[in-house]
Amino acid sequence: MNAINKTIHLSALLLSVALLVACSGPQVRYGDTKTVETVNANYGSTDLQMIAEAMTRSLLQSKAISGSKDAPIVTLADVKNKTSEYIDIRVITDKIRTQLMKSGQVRFAVSVSEMQNQTDELKRQNQSGLYKNSTIAKTGNMQGAQYRIEGSIASIVKTNKDVKDVYYVFNLNLINNESGLLEWADEKEIRKTATR
């Protein structure tokens, strides 16, 4: 093989290798879930973690929860999204509920959005005739929640050609279901600025 043919052969081989590498797809790696996410100024995983941790800590220190002899029964409504961006509010609700449950200081009754599943299950067990009477979950024994937790997330967005500034405020309230009194409220503020 002469020098020109060797050069062509080597170039073809390098091109083939480059194409294989390019076609192999994206490189995927696991990251630390606690690492601060700074891809853009939109709501993200770091915001979710900061909100859930701050609200859970504050609520567990409230007189209604920490001063209770027994773990009170609460229900958690879906957080209301008052921002202009899509935020999966169910993730916020689930994260807060999970952290509160792990504390052992509260118990949860089914929420309004989960009630249909609960009543469907009771009907299935009681009306289908498929279950032993001694194992059926009886109707009329559900426990009412002493408190309900409601919240919202809102934002103010300011932009110019070089900067996007986003201010988020997350509010959470604990309401006594019998008296209607607001027993606890707190908020978490987050400001994010992205420059071009």
DRENMAR-293008 format. One record per residue (C-alpha): residue number from 1; x, y, z negated. Coordinates in steps of 0.02 Angstrom, whole numbers, padded with zeros to 5 digits. Example, Ala and Ser with C-alpha at 12.3 -4.5 7.8 and 13.67 -1.06 7.14 Angstrom:
<atoms>
k; X; Y; Z
1; 00615; -00225; -00390
2; 00684; -00053; -00357
</atoms>
This chain:
<atoms>
k; X; Y; Z
1; 00000; 00000; 00000
2; 00071; 00167; 00049
3; 00067; 00323; -00062
4; -00088; 00397; 00023
5; -00187; 00236; 00001
6; -00131; 00223; -00181
7; -00188; 00403; -00211
8; -00357; 00370; -00129
9; -00376; 00206; -00225
10; -00331; 00292; -00391
11; -00450; 00438; -00353
12; -00592; 00316; -00315
13; -00556; 00220; -00476
14; -00555; 00381; -00581
15; -00717; 00438; -00499
16; -00797; 00270; -00538
17; -00744; 00282; -00721
18; -00807; 00461; -00732
19; -00975; 00410; -00659
20; -00990; 00264; -00781
21; -00954; 00379; -00928
22; -01076; 00510; -00864
23; -01213; 00380; -00837
24; -01189; 00296; -01005
25; -01311; 00420; -01086
26; -01296; 00536; -01234
27; -01183; 00498; -01379
28; -01289; 00469; -01535
29; -01227; 00479; -01712
30; -01308; 00486; -01883
31; -01293; 00645; -01983
32; -01316; 00693; -02164
33; -01501; 00735; -02192
34; -01450; 00868; -02319
35; -01338; 00962; -02196
36; -01402; 01138; -02162
37; -01485; 01140; -01991
38; -01444; 01297; -01890
39; -01495; 01252; -01712
40; -01612; 01402; -01699
41; -01719; 01518; -01807
42; -01876; 01410; -01795
43; -01943; 01310; -01942
44; -01836; 01154; -01967
45; -01784; 01013; -02081
46; -01683; 01122; -02200
47; -01835; 01235; -02224
48; -01944; 01083; -02262
49; -01822; 01020; -02392
50; -01801; 01190; -02476
51; -01989; 01219; -02484
52; -02031; 01046; -02551
53; -01893; 01048; -02682
54; -01930; 01224; -02744
55; -02119; 01199; -02753
56; -02107; 01028; -02835
57; -01985; 01089; -02968
58; -02092; 01242; -03007
59; -02256; 01145; -03015
60; -02183; 01011; -03129
61; -02128; 01150; -03249
62; -02302; 01228; -03253
63; -02403; 01220; -03414
64; -02544; 01124; -03327
65; -02426; 00981; -03281
66; -02285; 00982; -03410
67; -02405; 01019; -03554
68; -02522; 00876; -03512
69; -02520; 00723; -03626
70; -02567; 00606; -03483
71; -02514; 00626; -03302
72; -02657; 00729; -03228
73; -02746; 00670; -03071
74; -02727; 00790; -02926
75; -02773; 00794; -02743
76; -02670; 00880; -02610
77; -02751; 00971; -02465
78; -02659; 00990; -02300
79; -02552; 01146; -02297
80; -02622; 01281; -02182
81; -02507; 01338; -02042
82; -02527; 01526; -02019
83; -02371; 01545; -01911
84; -02368; 01565; -01723
85; -02262; 01409; -01700
86; -02307; 01225; -01708
87; -02264; 01153; -01878
88; -02314; 00977; -01927
89; -02401; 01025; -02088
90; -02433; 00844; -02135
91; -02245; 00822; -02157
92; -02242; 00965; -02284
93; -02390; 00891; -02378
94; -02317; 00716; -02379
95; -02145; 00777; -02437
96; -02219; 00873; -02584
97; -02333; 00729; -02632
98; -02190; 00603; -02626
99; -02079; 00711; -02737
100; -02220; 00739; -02861
101; -02260; 00553; -02866
102; -02077; 00509; -02896
103; -02078; 00622; -03050
104; -02211; 00514; -03133
105; -02292; 00672; -03203
106; -02445; 00671; -03089
107; -02560; 00543; -03009
108; -02650; 00571; -02845
109; -02830; 00542; -02795
110; -02867; 00529; -02610
111; -02877; 00695; -02522
112; -03024; 00756; -02419
113; -02936; 00704; -02259
114; -02906; 00529; -02330
115; -03081; 00505; -02404
116; -03156; 00427; -02247
117; -03026; 00287; -02251
118; -03064; 00256; -02435
119; -03253; 00246; -02410
120; -03231; 00135; -02256
121; -03126; 00014; -02359
122; -03254; 00009; -02500
123; -03394; -00024; -02374
124; -03292; -00161; -02289
125; -03261; -00250; -02453
126; -03437; -00229; -02523
127; -03545; -00253; -02369
128; -03453; -00376; -02258
129; -03486; -00530; -02365
130; -03308; -00589; -02332
131; -03236; -00565; -02507
132; -03255; -00651; -02675
133; -03359; -00542; -02791
134; -03226; -00549; -02926
135; -03097; -00470; -02809
136; -03203; -00335; -02729
137; -03161; -00153; -02768
138; -03326; -00092; -02840
139; -03407; 00069; -02784
140; -03434; 00206; -02910
141; -03266; 00185; -02995
142; -03160; 00312; -02902
143; -03078; 00440; -03014
144; -03105; 00624; -02985
145; -02956; 00740; -02978
146; -02934; 00867; -03117
147; -02837; 00982; -03001
148; -02814; 01015; -02817
149; -02659; 01083; -02733
150; -02681; 01200; -02585
151; -02550; 01294; -02487
152; -02505; 01390; -02331
153; -02354; 01441; -02230
154; -02347; 01607; -02137
155; -02213; 01699; -02041
156; -02163; 01869; -01975
157; -02055; 01866; -01818
158; -01956; 02016; -01755
159; -01851; 02008; -01597
160; -01749; 02118; -01483
161; -01633; 02073; -01341
162; -01494; 02015; -01459
163; -01577; 01960; -01622
164; -01723; 01853; -01678
165; -01769; 01874; -01861
166; -01898; 01757; -01939
167; -01966; 01777; -02115
168; -02065; 01629; -02185
169; -02167; 01629; -02343
170; -02239; 01469; -02414
171; -02373; 01479; -02549
172; -02440; 01338; -02657
173; -02582; 01345; -02785
174; -02646; 01226; -02919
175; -02833; 01246; -02949
176; -02933; 01170; -03091
177; -03078; 01079; -03005
178; -03198; 01094; -03151
179; -03170; 01275; -03200
180; -03114; 01343; -03032
181; -02970; 01430; -03121
182; -02803; 01453; -03034
183; -02684; 01365; -03154
184; -02520; 01391; -03061
185; -02455; 01477; -02904
186; -02284; 01500; -02829
187; -02202; 01547; -02665
188; -02041; 01512; -02573
189; -01969; 01639; -02451
190; -01848; 01599; -02311
191; -01766; 01721; -02189
192; -01676; 01659; -02034
193; -01583; 01765; -01907
194; -01521; 01704; -01739
195; -01406; 01810; -01630
196; -01373; 01789; -01444
</atoms>
